[in-house]
Amino acid sequence: MNNFDLDALEENLRLASLKTIKNILSIVPESDVCGFALYSDIDIESLAPAFNTKKHLQAMQIEDPDDSLYYKWSPAEWSHEFFGAEYFGDISREIISLGENLKGDEYNAFKLSIPEICVRVLNKLRINHFSNAIFIFSVTDFRDLETECAWIKSINNKHESTEFELWLKSI
């Protein structure tokens, strides 16, 4: 595995995310988007996007006010989970292919690099898109307070990352 493979993977992920954003903006105004996420399965073999609208978030929070932060920070509860996933199939296959010939520490290092790549891409996207939205990278069925908070902190502002950390500690 070389850095070129990971650099190409990062660029492919950025381009797929941009295509997804373009599609999002074709159906809702940017001002209505309150969240954009990239997330993976626990094996870090597939990636998918999600986005949330303010209207959906408000409806969920009114329906279940005790879990309002859950609906804010959980892409699985968002209005458009898997929206744009068709752009990520090749990336998921690329991740599997790149990892197939790796063993031991090299394989583990590769798997750890995927979240880092996703967070870098989200940081790049945040510069020009959805200025009033939260950005999330998450892994399904993964629970590591320190790691999850580091991802959120590196993408979002201090207020948002503190809110996320306090919420995650409370559940």
Sequence and secondary structure as in RCSB ss.txt:
>XXXX:A:sequence
MNNFDLDALEENLRLASLKTIKNILSIVPESDVCGFALYSDIDIESLAPAFNTKKHLQAMQIEDPDDSLYYKWSP
AEWSHEFFGAEYFGDISREIISLGENLKGDEYNAFKLSIPEICVRVLNKLRINHFSNAIFIFSVTDFRDLETECA
WIKSINNKHESTEFELWLKSI
>XXXX:A:secstr
  HHHHHHHHHHHHHHHHHHHHHHHHHS GGGEEEEEEEE TTS  EEEEEEEHHHHHHHHHH GGGHHHHHH G
GGSTEETTTGGGTHHHHHHHHHHHHT  HHHHHHHHHHHHHHHHHHHHHHHHHS TTSEEEEEETT   HHHHHH
HHHHHS HHHHHHHHHHHHH 
